[in-house]
Amino acid sequence: MAIRPDKNVLNEHAKFNTVEKYKAKAMENPVLVADVSQVDIDASKSRGYSKIDLATARELSGNPTLTAKELKDLKEKNVKEPTGKYKKD
């Protein structure tokens, strides 16, 4: 199956792509979920973590969703448990 640039959904039929009410709707304000993993928390306890920048912190933990706000919280030791998809139920 070929992917066409005029389709937002892979299985969208060409006939319905021209009618406005059938067009796939793009999310206007997508919900961006940032997660803190246990690896991030453990790394924040290490020596010299307060001098690490965001790109380095993402690279060390393998967590691409880490944000600057969460990095600041990790440096200040405000995060005690994993959040988002890393949270254990």
C-alpha angles and dihedrals in degrees: 000000000000123000113229122201093223091062124078094190123050096226096040112133116235092230092059094045091072096052112082098219092054097048116113110257118230115218110256096201108021116201108245111202118199118197135202113207129202088251089060091050093048091048091050089062092058124100116270096016091126089069096053119109125221097262092051092047091052091049095048096049098035089230110132093181096065111123132204091251092054091047089054090050090049091051090050091047093239095132115080103166139027118271137201117009091354093059114109115228 
